[in-house]
Amino acid sequence: MQNNLKKITNYAKNKNEIMALTEQVQVSLQDAQADLRNALAFSARNEESYVSKHIADMLLRIDSLIQAHDMLETLKNDIEDLG
């Protein structure tokens, strides 16, 4: 376990490729989510179900991107605190 932790710490020190989403990108993604939710509400009433399904998929992908970024940032900070 300790050996794996050292490997992860060394990897994190050598790889500073995890970059924060800029505030502008994060705000734009949140705006896109709001617009897609609005489109989803309209499509649920007026369009074929496959349209709503694909809009919901886009919402999921944006949400997953934001959550993955937050998780990676937390992990990066925790590893830096260990080292």
N, C-alpha and C positions, 0 to 999 in steps of 0.2 A: 504494500500500500504506500509506504513512504517513498519507495523507488519510483512508483508511478507519479506521485506528487512532484518529485524532483523533475521528472521528464516533462510534465505539464508546465511547470514553472520555467524551465529552460526554454521550452518551445515558445511560451508566451513572451519571454524576454527577447528572443530572436525574431519573433514575428510580430511586428507592430502593424499588421495589415488590417486589423479590426478598427474601422474608422467609425466615428459617430455620425449618425445622420444629422445633417445640418438642420437647424431650426426651420429654415425655409422648406426643405424637403419634407420634414415631418408635418408641418402645417399644410403643405400641399396634399400630402397623403390623407390627412384628416378631412380636408375639404373634398377630396375625391370620394371618400367614404360617405360623407353627407350627401353629395350629389347622387351617388349610386343607391343610397337608401331611398332617396326621393324617387329615383327611376324604378326601383324595385316596387315601391308602393303603387305607382301607376301601372307598371307592367302586370302586377298581380290582378288588377281589375280589368285590363284591356288587352293583354297580349296572350299568346300561347304560353303554356307552362315552361317550355324549354327556354324562353327568353328570360323569365324570372330565375330559372336555375342558373343560367350563365351569369347573370348580374350578381346573384348570391355568391357564385364561385369567385368573381372578381373581388367582392367584399372580403371574402375569406382570405384570399391571397394577400391583399393589402394588410389586413389585420395580422396575418402570420408574419409578414415582413417586419412590421413594427414590433411585435412580440419577440421575434428572434433577435432583432437588434438589441432590444432591452436586455434579453437574457445574456447575449454575448458581452455587452458592456458590463453587466454585473459580474460575470465570470472573469473578465479581464481585470476589473478592479480588485476582486478577491485574490486573484493570482498575484497582482502587483503588491498587495498588502502582505502576502506570504513571503515575497522575495525581498 
